[in-house]
Amino acid sequence: MTFLKTRYTLKKELTPQDLDRLSRLSTVYGIRGLSFEDRDLVVEYDASRIHEAEVLAHIRKTGVPADPQRPIPWGGLDYTGEFRDFAWPTQGLSPANQKAK
């Protein structure tokens, strides 16, 4: 198990409804806990179970406006907020991308 913490900047003050929606994240497999520091949301998660991009996607599904404080590396999120697996090359010299002759 690899426990990590990631930090998201909240774009507005949270309402009781926002806090209720965030509390549902405790049921997501791999998310261990949430805490608040100033205007930041700190999420502790198990990196062997869930990717940081998936954590952000779950936060965005709650409707709470939050942005990561550092860019998330490739292999997770596209710009729509959906999680995609970019592990397999989709262009370039991979044999899977060559046209059959």
N, C-alpha and C positions, 0 to 999 in steps of 0.2 A: 504494500500500500504506500502511496505517495501523497501525503497531505500537503496541499498548497493553499495559499490565500491570494485572491485577486481583488483588486480595488476598482470600483466604478464611481464616477462622479455623478451625483444626482443633479438633475437640471431644475428641480423645483422642490419646495417643501412638500413632504409627504402628508397625505390626508389619512384618516383612519381606514378608508377604503383601500388606499394604496398599501398600507401595512397589512391589511387582511389578505390582499392578493399576494403580497410577498411571503406571508406566512405559509402559503401553499407550496412554496419551493422546498420546504422541509420534507416533502414526500417524494421529491425527485431523487432517483437512485444516483448516488455519488456526491450529492451536496450535503455537507456535514453541518453547516451553520451559517448564520447571517449576523452581522453586527454593524453598528453605525459609528463612524468617527467623523465628527464635524459634518460636512456635506457629502461624505463618502459612504458608500455601501461596500462592506468588506464581506466577501463570500469565501468560506473555507470549503474546499472540495477535495475529493479523492481523485487524483489525476490518472490512476490506473483504472478508473471506472467511467470517467466523464472528461471530455475535452473542454478547455476554457471557452471555446467558441460555442459549445452547447450550453454552458452556463449562461453566457450572454443571451443566447436565443431564448432560454427559459425566462430570463429577466424581462426581455422585450415582450414576451407573450403575456406577461402580467399587465402590461400597459404602463409600467413605471418608466419614465424617461431617464435613462442612464447611459453613460458612455464609458468605455474602458479608458483607463489612464495611460495605457501604453498599447500600441498596436498588437493585435493577435496574429501570430505567425500563420503562414499558409498551411492549409490542411484542415481548415475549419469553416470559416464563414465566408459567404459571398456578400456582396453589398446590399442584398435585400434583407439580410438578417436570417437567412435560412442556412442550416447546417448542410454542408456537402462534403463528400470525401474526395479530396483532390489527390489522393495517394497514387492513383493510376494516371499516367500521362495521357492527355487528350490531344496533344499535338507534338510534332517533332519527329525524332528518328525511331521511336518505338516500333517494333514489328507489328503491333496491333494497329498502328496508324497508317501502314503502307497499303496502298491499293493493290488488289489482286491483279496479276497480269495474265 
